[in-house]
């Protein structure tokens, strides 16, 4: 379970990052991103280390290969916790990046993994997104 204080901090930064990006405030975005990176680094290998912080950092990472490696880190932490919600959402996010990078086979594997994890969650929209992208890639 994620620490409530940390969840609020990560969620708050995510909202601010989206707003800074929407307004095109690059310097503010970079400052907020650095704060999120610091939270991840400070919590790494502690009892506060959680896949949510790494997934959020990956979500706002502009360099696709770096984002992919952050999703992989988040996925490992989600596996350690057996957190099906995170396993599903992280694998789906990874797959969308893999598609962008032209890594279709890896994306299909990520989606297959996401689908297995999604069997145990209630998020119908995420399940539909996983199924839809997987079907689209398999039809190509």
Rosetta silent file (secondary structure, phi, psi, omega in degrees, C-alpha in Angstrom):
SEQUENCE: XXXXXXXXXXXXXXXXXXXXXXXXXXXXXXXXXXXXXXXXXXXXXXXXXXXXXXXXXXXXXXXXXXXXXXXXXXXXXXXXXXXXXXXXXXXXXXXXXXXXXXXXXXXXXXXXXXXXXXXXXXXXXXXXXXXXXXXXXXXX
SCORE:     score description
SCORE:     0.000 S_00000001
   1 L     0.000  138.614 -178.889    0.000    0.000    0.000 S_00000001
   2 L   -78.829  139.639  174.781    1.287    3.450   -0.861 S_00000001
   3 L   -59.351  128.500 -175.884    1.997    5.925    1.923 S_00000001
   4 H   -59.414  -43.339  179.812   -0.848    8.498    1.873 S_00000001
   5 H   -61.483  -43.489 -179.974    1.485   11.480    2.246 S_00000001
   6 H   -67.847  -40.341  178.532    3.652   10.268   -0.623 S_00000001
   7 H   -58.455  -45.941  179.573    0.599    9.526   -2.785 S_00000001
   8 H   -62.527  -40.237  179.584   -0.678   13.072   -2.262 S_00000001
   9 H   -64.865  -46.073 -179.277    2.749   14.515   -3.090 S_00000001
  10 H   -65.765  -45.540  179.880    3.100   12.436   -6.274 S_00000001
  11 H   -63.067  -42.804  177.925   -0.497   13.097   -7.348 S_00000001
  12 H   -61.423  -43.744  177.559   -0.123   16.821   -6.653 S_00000001
  13 H   -63.977  -38.839  179.042    3.062   16.981   -8.705 S_00000001
  14 H   -61.599  -43.780  178.302    1.367   15.068  -11.526 S_00000001
  15 H   -62.481  -43.794  179.661   -1.464   17.603  -11.630 S_00000001
  16 H   -65.997  -38.425  177.690    1.008   20.485  -11.618 S_00000001
  17 H   -62.880  -42.713  178.580    3.110   18.827  -14.331 S_00000001
  18 H   -62.324  -42.102 -179.537    0.036   18.431  -16.557 S_00000001
  19 H   -66.386  -44.338  178.749   -0.879   22.078  -16.018 S_00000001
  20 H   -62.076  -40.789  178.436    2.659   23.311  -16.714 S_00000001
  21 H   -65.807  -43.918 -179.671    2.773   21.203  -19.873 S_00000001
  22 H   -60.048  -38.720 -178.653   -0.655   22.426  -20.987 S_00000001
  23 H   -85.898   -4.966 -179.875    0.437   26.039  -20.547 S_00000001
  24 L    72.979   25.214  179.240    3.815   25.435  -22.218 S_00000001
  25 L   -89.424   81.329 -174.099    5.758   26.462  -19.102 S_00000001
  26 H   -61.076  -43.911 -178.740    8.870   24.376  -19.782 S_00000001
  27 H   -63.508  -41.517  178.523   10.992   25.771  -16.933 S_00000001
  28 H   -67.181  -41.902  176.924    8.236   25.142  -14.386 S_00000001
  29 H   -57.070  -48.953 -178.203    7.654   21.662  -15.829 S_00000001
  30 H   -60.954  -38.448  178.718   11.375   20.869  -15.520 S_00000001
  31 H   -65.924  -44.342  178.097   11.414   22.084  -11.904 S_00000001
  32 H   -65.031  -40.473  178.889    8.392   19.952  -10.993 S_00000001
  33 H   -61.541  -41.566  178.649    9.869   16.958  -12.816 S_00000001
  34 H   -62.319  -37.445  176.899   13.079   17.358  -10.783 S_00000001
  35 H   -63.663  -42.635  178.825   10.980   17.320   -7.586 S_00000001
  36 H   -65.494  -41.450  175.915    9.308   14.087   -8.686 S_00000001
  37 H   -58.758  -41.683 -179.047   12.691   12.570   -9.536 S_00000001
  38 H   -64.325  -40.850  177.123   13.931   13.520   -6.063 S_00000001
  39 H   -59.794  -46.482 -179.580   10.945   11.814   -4.408 S_00000001
  40 H   -60.908  -46.334 -178.548   11.658    8.648   -6.388 S_00000001
  41 H   -64.968  -42.295 -178.960   15.369    8.734   -5.562 S_00000001
  42 H   -65.674  -34.582 -176.575   14.757    9.476   -1.863 S_00000001
  43 H   -88.879  -13.817 -176.005   12.241    6.651   -1.522 S_00000001
  44 L   -59.585  134.123  178.815   14.112    4.061   -3.562 S_00000001
  45 L    63.239   28.266  171.342   14.966    0.952   -1.552 S_00000001
  46 L  -120.958  178.321  177.776   12.983    2.184    1.453 S_00000001
  47 L   -71.869   -8.573  177.033    9.582    1.118    2.737 S_00000001
  48 L   -92.738   -4.567 -179.941    8.142    4.117    0.832 S_00000001
  49 L   -66.662  125.550 -173.081    9.357    2.807   -2.541 S_00000001
  50 L  -146.189  144.735 -179.234    6.240    2.222   -4.622 S_00000001
  51 H   -59.671  -28.828 -177.593    5.458    1.563   -8.306 S_00000001
  52 H   -59.417  -41.675 -178.341    3.121    4.584   -8.437 S_00000001
  53 H   -66.455  -39.859 -179.305    5.942    7.090   -8.069 S_00000001
  54 H   -72.077  -37.901  176.766    8.006    5.421  -10.806 S_00000001
  55 H   -63.480  -41.952  179.352    5.010    5.058  -13.123 S_00000001
  56 H   -65.251  -42.551  177.231    4.205    8.741  -12.646 S_00000001
  57 H   -60.097  -44.212  178.447    7.808    9.727  -13.331 S_00000001
  58 H   -61.820  -40.037 -179.393    7.759    7.636  -16.503 S_00000001
  59 H   -57.060  -31.675 -176.179    4.467    9.234  -17.562 S_00000001
  60 L  -105.362   10.181  179.128    6.159   12.654  -17.612 S_00000001
  61 L   -87.851  123.569 -173.662    9.508   11.581  -19.070 S_00000001
  62 L   -78.257  -33.462  179.274    9.928   13.018  -22.549 S_00000001
  63 L   -77.863  114.063 -170.878   12.729   10.706  -23.750 S_00000001
  64 H   -59.486  -43.101 -179.495   10.873    7.549  -24.763 S_00000001
  65 H   -65.619  -37.362  177.445   13.673    5.051  -24.050 S_00000001
  66 H   -67.284  -43.199  177.730   14.227    6.582  -20.597 S_00000001
  67 H   -58.817  -43.367  179.663   10.481    6.476  -19.937 S_00000001
  68 H   -60.073  -42.536  179.653   10.431    2.820  -20.959 S_00000001
  69 H   -66.875  -33.660  176.474   13.222    1.996  -18.492 S_00000001
  70 H   -69.195  -39.218  174.659   11.314    3.814  -15.728 S_00000001
  71 H   -61.846  -38.983  178.287    8.178    1.816  -16.551 S_00000001
  72 H   -62.905  -39.503  176.932   10.281   -1.353  -16.330 S_00000001
  73 H   -63.757  -45.458  178.912   11.468   -0.283  -12.866 S_00000001
  74 H   -61.228  -40.805 -179.732    7.860    0.419  -11.833 S_00000001
  75 H   -62.270  -41.906  177.650    6.784   -2.939  -13.234 S_00000001
  76 H   -61.484  -40.961  179.239    9.412   -4.746  -11.162 S_00000001
  77 H   -69.156  -36.821  177.132    8.210   -3.019   -8.011 S_00000001
  78 H   -66.220  -38.264  177.137    4.582   -3.849   -8.868 S_00000001
  79 H   -62.784  -43.693 -179.673    5.582   -7.499   -9.382 S_00000001
  80 H   -58.824  -33.940 -179.027    7.291   -7.542   -5.996 S_00000001
  81 H   -91.421  -10.064 -173.046    4.022   -6.324   -4.430 S_00000001
  82 L    54.387   45.231 -177.097    1.810   -8.441   -6.709 S_00000001
  83 L   -92.784   94.467 -173.369   -0.176   -5.248   -7.363 S_00000001
  84 H   -59.519  -40.513  178.869   -2.437   -6.214  -10.288 S_00000001
  85 H   -58.162  -47.022 -179.751   -3.770   -2.670  -10.895 S_00000001
  86 H   -69.384  -41.113  178.714   -0.247   -1.341  -11.280 S_00000001
  87 H   -56.750  -42.830 -178.521    0.942   -4.345  -13.270 S_00000001
  88 H   -68.154  -49.959 -175.536   -1.875   -3.766  -15.774 S_00000001
  89 H   -68.789  -38.691  179.711   -1.550   -0.002  -16.131 S_00000001
  90 H   -67.267  -45.581  179.465    2.243   -0.005  -16.290 S_00000001
  91 H   -62.422  -37.431  176.938    2.353   -2.792  -18.884 S_00000001
  92 H   -64.976  -45.052  178.171   -0.253   -0.931  -20.965 S_00000001
  93 H   -61.313  -41.443  177.163    1.761    2.297  -20.783 S_00000001
  94 H   -60.014  -43.947 -178.262    4.890    0.386  -21.752 S_00000001
  95 H   -61.895  -40.575  179.977    3.069   -1.105  -24.732 S_00000001
  96 H   -64.506  -37.950  176.079    1.961    2.299  -26.003 S_00000001
  97 H   -68.463  -41.332  179.546    5.570    3.519  -25.883 S_00000001
  98 H   -61.182  -37.317  175.478    6.814    0.334  -27.513 S_00000001
  99 H   -61.969  -46.751  179.062    4.361    0.916  -30.356 S_00000001
 100 H   -58.648  -35.495 -178.293    5.701    4.468  -30.758 S_00000001
 101 L   -85.691    1.558  179.212    9.240    3.093  -30.853 S_00000001
 102 L    77.947   18.423 -179.065    8.311    0.490  -33.493 S_00000001
 103 L   -99.565   67.479 -172.848    8.749   -2.410  -31.065 S_00000001
 104 H   -62.655  -43.668 -179.538    5.525   -4.190  -32.000 S_00000001
 105 H   -61.903  -42.580  177.826    6.500   -7.648  -30.716 S_00000001
 106 H   -64.464  -39.351  178.977    7.493   -6.201  -27.335 S_00000001
 107 H   -63.078  -42.875  178.632    4.234   -4.212  -27.245 S_00000001
 108 H   -61.833  -41.397  177.971    2.195   -7.356  -27.924 S_00000001
 109 H   -64.788  -43.780  178.346    4.024   -9.140  -25.089 S_00000001
 110 H   -61.006  -41.452  179.631    3.458   -6.199  -22.721 S_00000001
 111 H   -67.671  -37.787  177.077   -0.234   -6.165  -23.634 S_00000001
 112 H   -62.676  -42.392  177.017   -0.513   -9.929  -23.119 S_00000001
 113 H   -64.195  -42.349  179.657    1.034   -9.471  -19.662 S_00000001
 114 H   -62.005  -39.901 -178.946   -1.298   -6.539  -18.968 S_00000001
 115 H   -63.531  -41.016  178.350   -4.300   -8.625  -19.990 S_00000001
 116 H   -62.002  -47.774  179.478   -3.378  -11.393  -17.538 S_00000001
 117 H   -64.837  -36.743 -176.676   -3.026   -8.889  -14.683 S_00000001
 118 H   -67.377  -18.808  177.048   -6.200   -7.078  -15.727 S_00000001
 119 L   -59.605  -24.311 -175.070   -8.256  -10.228  -15.153 S_00000001
 120 L  -101.330    7.705 -177.864   -7.972   -9.470  -11.435 S_00000001
 121 L  -116.241  168.213 -177.666   -8.923   -5.768  -11.519 S_00000001
 122 L   -99.899  -10.232 -174.652  -12.183   -3.840  -11.753 S_00000001
 123 L   -71.369   93.984 -176.769  -11.109   -1.079  -14.183 S_00000001
 124 H   -66.485  -33.753 -179.950  -13.248   -1.919  -17.212 S_00000001
 125 H   -65.596  -44.481  178.044  -11.909    1.006  -19.245 S_00000001
 126 H   -63.075  -43.301  178.051   -8.308   -0.133  -18.838 S_00000001
 127 H   -58.263  -43.004  179.644   -9.308   -3.695  -19.741 S_00000001
 128 H   -66.058  -40.086  178.029  -11.019   -2.410  -22.900 S_00000001
 129 H   -62.863  -43.519  178.962   -7.973   -0.288  -23.809 S_00000001
 130 H   -61.273  -50.947 -179.104   -5.668   -3.279  -23.377 S_00000001
 131 H   -60.809  -42.054 -177.880   -7.912   -5.540  -25.450 S_00000001
 132 H   -63.975  -46.736  179.989   -8.379   -2.908  -28.153 S_00000001
 133 H   -67.999  -40.939  178.853   -4.676   -2.178  -28.634 S_00000001
 134 H   -60.773  -45.629  179.085   -3.755   -5.852  -28.472 S_00000001
 135 H   -61.246  -44.489 -179.648   -6.359   -6.701  -31.111 S_00000001
 136 H   -60.660  -43.071 -179.218   -5.204   -3.841  -33.351 S_00000001
 137 H   -70.448  -36.403 -179.788   -1.559   -4.966  -33.156 S_00000001
 138 H   -72.510  -24.658  178.934   -2.382   -8.613  -33.746 S_00000001
 139 H   -79.798  -14.517 -177.880   -4.452   -7.709  -36.810 S_00000001
 140 L   -73.788    0.000    0.000   -1.532   -5.904  -38.437 S_00000001
